Amino acid sequence: MGQGNYRNGFEVTLQPQMLSLPLTWRRGRKVFVNSMSDLFHEAVPVEYIHRVFTVMNQAPQHTYQILTKRPQRLLALDPGLLWADHIWMGVSVESAAYQDRINLLRRTRARVKFLSVEPLIGRITGMNLGGIDWVIVGGESGPGARPMQEGWVTEIRDQCLDAGVKFFFKQWGGVRKHQTGRLLGGRTWDEMPHHAPEQEELYAAP
């Protein structure tokens, strides 16, 4: 990608030189901790995960969003992690086959818990959203993107409304996502957890 941090492509590569960067930002930002990685990947050492949490706690002016597809490891490490209100924890739930991740996330001590239902590739009904604060839904994008049906999205939105969970619709996606937009039922859905402060948006991967 033309950057030294991605010299190994998508192989797990630690970036310790990036960890202290949030400490240099005075103005609060939203930080996507691992936009193209998974902090709880088996190849990431426990010590490194603790270092990430230490930095997040040292810079509470920011809101950190962590996303994983490995909630089993998250739950195993949960007792030793330093959770705070500004550290949000989410799991990916692309289809009904991955609903078990919600139950594992719910068992953690994370203060703010969210679901990333993207790319949504199938219908998901009957979700137990107890203890979940936020649900993000989006369609797949880029070459070969699988289509997302509107009914799949509205079912999830309605489940969120019934459960009092904040709902955010990111995009319809598709091969040309800029043309499909992000309107659902004639409006945008930009709900955020009530814990969310007004901050500058930023995505970073340590």
C-alpha positions in Angstrom: 0.0 0.0 0.0 3.0 2.2 -0.3 3.5 2.5 3.5 6.2 0.8 5.6 3.7 -0.4 8.1 2.1 -2.6 5.5 5.3 -4.1 4.1 4.1 -7.6 5.0 0.6 -7.2 3.4 -2.0 -8.7 5.6 0.3 -10.9 7.6 0.1 -10.2 11.3 2.7 -7.5 12.0 3.1 -5.6 15.2 3.5 -1.9 15.0 5.0 -0.9 18.5 6.2 2.4 17.0 2.6 3.5 16.6 1.4 2.8 20.1 2.2 6.1 21.7 0.7 8.2 18.9 -2.7 8.8 20.6 -0.7 10.3 23.5 0.4 13.2 21.2 -3.2 14.2 20.1 -4.7 16.8 22.4 -8.0 17.0 20.7 -10.3 14.0 21.3 -10.7 11.7 18.3 -12.5 8.5 17.5 -9.8 5.9 16.9 -10.6 2.6 15.1 -7.8 0.6 16.7 -7.5 -2.1 14.1 -9.1 -1.1 10.9 -7.4 -3.9 8.8 -6.4 -6.3 11.6 -7.7 -8.1 14.7 -6.2 -7.2 18.1 -7.2 -10.6 19.4 -5.7 -12.6 16.6 -3.9 -15.7 18.0 -0.5 -14.3 16.7 -0.8 -11.1 18.7 1.0 -11.6 22.1 -0.9 -11.0 25.3 1.7 -8.5 26.4 1.2 -6.4 23.3 -2.6 -6.4 23.8 -2.0 -5.1 27.3 0.3 -2.4 26.0 -2.5 -1.2 23.7 -5.0 -1.1 26.6 -2.4 0.8 28.7 -2.1 3.5 26.0 -5.9 3.8 25.6 -6.3 4.3 29.3 -3.5 6.9 29.3 -5.3 9.0 26.6 -9.0 9.0 27.7 -9.7 12.1 25.6 -10.2 9.7 22.7 -12.8 7.1 22.0 -11.4 3.8 20.9 -13.4 1.3 18.8 -12.0 -2.3 18.8 -13.5 -4.9 16.5 -12.7 -8.7 16.6 -13.8 -11.9 14.9 -12.3 -13.8 17.8 -14.5 -13.3 20.8 -13.3 -16.5 22.4 -9.8 -15.1 23.0 -11.3 -11.7 23.9 -13.4 -13.4 26.7 -10.4 -15.4 27.9 -8.3 -12.3 28.3 -11.1 -10.1 29.5 -10.4 -10.4 33.3 -6.9 -8.8 32.8 -8.0 -5.9 30.5 -8.4 -2.4 31.7 -11.8 -1.4 30.5 -13.1 2.2 30.6 -16.1 4.1 29.2 -14.1 5.4 26.2 -13.0 1.9 25.1 -15.7 0.3 23.0 -15.6 -3.4 22.1 -17.3 -4.9 19.1 -17.7 -8.2 17.2 -18.3 -8.9 13.6 -21.6 -10.6 12.8 -21.8 -11.0 9.0 -24.7 -13.5 9.0 -26.8 -15.6 11.3 -24.1 -18.2 11.5 -22.0 -15.9 13.7 -24.7 -14.9 16.3 -22.8 -16.8 18.9 -20.2 -14.0 18.9 -22.8 -11.7 20.5 -23.2 -14.0 23.5 -19.4 -14.0 24.0 -19.2 -10.3 23.7 -22.0 -9.8 26.2 -20.0 -11.8 28.8 -17.1 -9.4 28.7 -16.7 -6.4 31.0 -16.5 -3.9 28.2 -18.5 -0.8 29.1 -19.7 -0.2 25.5 -20.5 -3.2 23.4 -21.3 -3.0 19.7 -22.0 -5.3 16.7 -20.5 -4.7 13.2 -23.0 -6.3 10.9 -21.0 -5.7 7.8 -20.8 -6.8 5.2 -24.3 -8.2 5.8 -24.5 -11.3 3.5 -27.7 -12.9 4.8 -30.8 -12.5 6.9 -30.3 -12.3 10.7 -33.4 -12.6 12.8 -34.1 -13.1 16.5 -30.9 -11.5 17.8 -30.6 -11.2 21.5 -29.5 -7.6 21.9 -29.5 -7.5 25.7 -26.5 -5.6 26.9 -25.6 -4.4 23.4 -25.3 -0.6 22.9 -24.9 -0.2 19.2 -25.4 -2.0 15.9 -23.7 -1.0 12.6 -25.0 -2.4 9.3 -23.4 -2.1 5.9 -23.3 -3.8 2.5 -20.2 -5.3 0.8 -18.5 -3.0 -1.6 -15.9 -3.3 -4.4 -15.5 -5.8 -7.3 -17.6 -8.9 -6.9 -19.6 -7.4 -4.0 -22.5 -9.6 -2.9 -25.8 -7.8 -3.0 -27.6 -7.0 0.3 -31.4 -7.1 0.4 -33.3 -4.2 2.0 -35.4 -6.5 4.0 -32.4 -7.9 5.8 -31.4 -4.3 6.9 -34.9 -3.3 8.0 -35.3 -6.4 10.0 -32.1 -5.6 12.0 -33.2 -2.0 12.3 -36.5 -3.0 13.7 -34.9 -5.4 16.2 -32.7 -2.5 17.4 -35.7 -0.2 17.7 -37.6 -2.9 19.7 -34.6 -3.4 22.0 -33.7 0.3 22.4 -30.3 -0.2 20.8 -28.7 2.5 18.7 -28.6 1.8 15.0 -26.2 3.1 12.4 -26.6 2.3 8.7 -23.3 2.7 6.9 -23.9 2.0 3.3 -25.6 -0.1 0.7 -22.3 -1.0 -0.9 -22.0 -2.7 -4.2 -19.5 -2.3 -7.0 -20.0 1.5 -7.0 -20.9 2.3 -3.5 -20.8 6.0 -4.1 -23.8 5.6 -6.3 -25.9 3.5 -3.9 -25.6 5.8 -0.9 -26.8 5.1 2.6 -30.4 6.1 2.8 -32.8 3.6 4.4 -36.5 4.3 4.2 -35.7 7.7 2.8 -33.5 8.8 5.7 -30.0 8.3 7.2 -29.5 6.4 10.4 -26.6 7.8 12.3 -27.4 6.8 15.9 -24.5 6.5 18.3 -24.2 5.2 21.9 -25.1 7.8 24.4 -21.5 7.6 25.7 -20.3 9.1 22.4 -18.6 12.5 22.8 -18.3 15.0 19.9 -14.9 14.2 18.5 -12.9 14.4 15.3 -13.1 11.2 13.2 -10.0 9.2 12.7 -9.1 5.6 11.9 -5.7 4.3 12.9 -4.2 0.8 13.3 -1.5 0.4 15.8 
